[in-house]
């Protein structure tokens, strides 16, 4: 048997409204749908944080490499 979850009366009313709008048969369908959305959002945030970390590491070396190429440029600006 599953674990009991204590839901406040205000939350219960919100779940009932969502249940009708979603045409869900049970309250747990509404809760599971919300959990899936929350999980996807957290995964998206984690990916963004990983990309930000990776780009911050790459920017430093990329800038250094670009400066090296500019030293030996065939087209010198006058």
C-alpha positions as CSV (number, residue, x, y, z in Angstrom):
1,X,0.0,0.0,0.0
2,X,1.2,3.5,-0.8
3,X,2.2,6.1,1.7
4,X,-0.5,8.5,3.0
5,X,-0.3,12.2,1.9
6,X,-1.9,14.9,4.0
7,X,-3.4,17.5,1.7
8,X,-4.7,20.8,3.1
9,X,-8.3,21.8,2.2
10,X,-7.2,24.7,0.0
11,X,-4.9,22.3,-1.9
12,X,-7.7,19.8,-2.2
13,X,-9.9,22.4,-3.8
14,X,-7.2,23.4,-6.3
15,X,-6.7,19.7,-7.2
16,X,-10.4,19.3,-7.7
17,X,-10.5,22.3,-10.1
18,X,-7.5,20.9,-12.0
19,X,-9.1,17.5,-12.1
20,X,-12.1,18.8,-13.8
21,X,-10.1,20.9,-16.3
22,X,-7.8,18.0,-17.1
23,X,-10.7,15.6,-17.2
24,X,-8.7,13.3,-14.9
25,X,-10.4,10.5,-13.2
26,X,-8.5,10.7,-9.9
27,X,-6.7,13.3,-7.9
28,X,-3.5,11.3,-8.1
29,X,-3.4,11.8,-11.9
30,X,-3.4,15.5,-11.3
31,X,-0.6,15.2,-8.7
32,X,1.5,12.9,-10.9
33,X,1.0,15.3,-13.9
34,X,2.3,18.2,-11.7
35,X,5.2,16.1,-10.5
36,X,6.2,15.2,-14.0
37,X,6.1,18.9,-15.0
38,X,8.2,19.9,-12.0
39,X,10.7,17.1,-12.7
40,X,11.1,18.3,-16.3
41,X,11.5,21.9,-15.2
42,X,14.2,20.9,-12.7
43,X,16.0,18.9,-15.4
44,X,15.9,21.9,-17.7
45,X,17.3,24.2,-15.0
46,X,20.1,21.7,-14.3
47,X,21.0,21.5,-18.0
48,X,21.1,25.3,-18.2
49,X,23.4,25.4,-15.2
50,X,25.7,22.8,-16.8
51,X,25.8,24.8,-20.0
52,X,26.6,28.0,-18.2
53,X,29.4,26.3,-16.3
54,X,30.8,24.8,-19.5
55,X,30.6,28.1,-21.4
56,X,32.3,30.0,-18.6
57,X,35.2,27.6,-18.7
58,X,35.4,27.7,-22.5
59,X,35.2,31.5,-22.8
60,X,38.5,32.0,-21.1
61,X,40.4,29.6,-23.3
62,X,38.5,30.7,-26.4
63,X,39.5,34.3,-25.8
64,X,43.1,33.4,-25.4
65,X,43.1,31.3,-28.6
66,X,41.5,34.1,-30.5
67,X,44.1,36.6,-29.4
68,X,46.8,34.2,-30.6
69,X,45.3,34.1,-34.0
70,X,45.0,37.9,-34.2
71,X,48.7,38.2,-33.6
72,X,49.5,36.3,-36.8
73,X,46.6,37.7,-38.9
74,X,47.3,38.0,-42.6
75,X,45.0,41.0,-42.8
76,X,46.5,43.7,-40.6
77,X,44.2,46.6,-39.8
78,X,45.7,50.0,-40.4
